[in-house]
Amino acid sequence: MIKTRFAPSPTGVLHVGGARTALFCWLFGKKMGGQFVLRIEDTDLERSTEASVQAILDGMAWLGLDHDEGPYYQTQRFDRYAVVIQQLVEQGDAYYCACSKQRLETLRETQMANRQKPRYDGCCRDLGLKPDDKQTLVIRFKNPQQGEVSFIDHVKGEIIVSNQELDDLIIARSDGSPTYNLSVVVDDMDMEITHVVRGDDHVNNTPRQINILKALGATCPEYAHLPMILGEDGKRLSKRHGAVGVMQYFEDGYLPEAMLNYLVRLGWSHGDQEIFSIDELIEYFSLDDINRSASTFNTDKLKWINQQYMMNRPLGEIVTLVENRLGGLQIEYESGPEFDNIIDLYRQRTSTINDLVDSIRYCFEDFDEYDAKAAKKALRPVALEPLNLLLNQLSELDNWEKNTIHLVIERVTEQLELNMGKVGQPLRVAVTGGSFSPPIDETVAIIGRETSLARISKAISYISSK
Ligand code: GLU
């Protein structure tokens, strides 16, 4: 059975790159009817935090990237790593090394001075050192000295590395704790991972890991190393480019489905198609279609995709998201068909839930100021006459409905022989505070009688006081 894993180090939030890796692992697992394992690589005790673990779990939950196994924690598997390290020593594939920091430093400097690649020279390889009581010895893997390591990467193609390029890496520190390459190998082996999908910052580790796996007699997984994600300035994506933690996008009012859709397109494509349902992704996804070159994170494109989802998700879902946001802002509103109607109107014109909420606040809250530009243009003395007529005639309306309101506005334009804009726009600025809203009759209907009339009166006073 196919098994993938996402193996984040909990040293920060789940960032965009990590989320994309998780998504590709998850998708491939789903596509192949396999399993997806979540493994928390928390061996770096100084940099790993509980909060980061939680942030990663939250990010994955928000995106709906559910795992079939785990989360496993590497800190709970130290005993197992120790067993494997001893096994490697006993079978002659690893050895104790007593080289001092100073010796290694001098070695390194000499190599650099001779323009050689810094590498361990195998000084203790054949000394047969035994552990000492003071625990000052590290353990190194005996990397083969002949031959080469090769593997076919699903993204990068065939990779061949000569064993002479690889030195004897440390697999256990002097306190016995395992290093990254050792713990990853043991886990991938024990968890029976068949496909390792990860960032290409790890591609140089792969030949080393393959050698250890072979020494352990394990089957090597297949590999796919994902190219980097760059910011729009061509530099590696980082905080400088704005939000990098996926939960920031939740805060900012993006939909998880849109985020997934955007993430999948960072390095993977299927013809010209931009919008994919999850089922389509599972159907079309293939590790072999991942681009070899880096992809660029583009917020405008993410916004565009989000807008598509805002328009096309079931209205009820959008309503719930808006309600949650309004609740968070402690804005009172009355739910019901009219409320849904406003949201339906506005979701066509806004690109995030936060934009939508900002655009409809005027329905539930009085505003203190008009949008300056809108007021300057629409709330001028020429608007007094239409606003007064509207106030009178609207206050006499029996049924406060879009159609009846429409008739009043039409009647006023006829009486004053004005075009629609000269009547509708002052009315819009009066009731919404800005120059942008759904059709004005609908807007006035939604805002309600009392509020609309009060706001028209207020606009009349505003113009008169100028
Ligand atoms: N823990 C590593 C990281 O967060 C990933 C290791 C792996 O995927 O092999 O970069």
Residues whose N, C-alpha, C, O or C-beta is under 5 A from the ligand:
A	BS01	LIG	A7 P8 S9 E41 V184 R198
